[in-house]
Amino acid sequence: MVSREPPVSVFKPAGIPARELEEILITVDEFEALRLADFLDLSQRDASITMEISQPTFNRVLSSARKKIATGLVRGCVLRIEGGRYVLGDGSGSLECVECGEIADTADAKDHICIKCGSTRLKWNR
């Protein structure tokens, strides 16, 4: 489960035409794993709950994303975010706090933080 699609789908080094660069594809589920683990600082356990996947699967997705980003930065590649196997959770249900049970519409749960207790341990409630 992915909360939203990325706002930007292509990153590339400045000053070099994209057609001259190698391209690395990062899937939307890999982007979501990075967002949860590295941007929101969720534990792998909490992030796997949010994405509704097992923790070992989350670990594999996150490791793959990190490797691709590192490779792209070191080699100066175009990074493109698209595709993959995922379900878009945006607008298709509500979020439930694992800590206190609060249920919020996705519009009310800004940045996936519980409005009642402040927890980031939220899961999709369909």
Buried (B, 14 or more C-beta within 10 A) or exposed (E): BBBBBBEEEEBBBEEEEEEEBEEBEBBBBBBBBBBBBBEBEBEBEBBBBBBBBEBEEBBBBBEBBBEBBEEBEEEEBBBBBEEBEBEEBEEEBBBBBBBEEBBBEBEEBEEBBBEEEEBBBBBBEE
